[in-house]
Amino acid sequence: SSDVCSSDLAYAFISFIATIAKENFFYFKHKVDIMLLQYTSGFLLILGVFLLLTSTVGFIRFPDFYTRMHAGGVSDSLGLLCCITSVALNSSNLLFASKLLLLIAISWIGSTTSCHALADSCYRNKQKE
């Protein structure tokens, strides 16, 4: 019988993945790969800024609370995803890139929770705008 518990296996797996990622994170970073990475990063940054700007315009121009909240919540989340992913792609530090991805996850959780709380509060108080 094996005396290896699941936490030991999880630790070994995470250590293995971290070692591989550390050794091979930018192993194939040749000129073509760097150029493709920069073009992808630039496209994501432009797309993210566009989504953030359209979210701002929608937030100003939409008539009622629910549509404004939708514009602010959905477009900002996607715009933030594109912008932060662009920065993470240009990062040569794996730790920094993983922190940026964690920031995206925290932002998505906070954004959806706050939008739901605002919509629920407005609905319960029967406010029109």
Sequence and secondary structure as in RCSB ss.txt:
>XXXX:A:sequence
SSDVCSSDLAYAFISFIATIAKENFFYFKHKVDIMLLQYTSGFLLILGVFLLLTSTVGFIRFPDFYTRMHAGGVS
DSLGLLCCITSVALNSSNLLFASKLLLLIAISWIGSTTSCHALADSCYRNKQKE
>XXXX:A:secstr
     HHHHHHHHHHHHHHHHHHHTTTT  HHHHHHHHHHHHHHHHHHHHHHHHHHHHHHH SSHHHHHHIIIII
HHHHHHHHHHHHHHH   HHHHHHHHHHHHHHHHHHHHHHHHHHHHHHHTT   
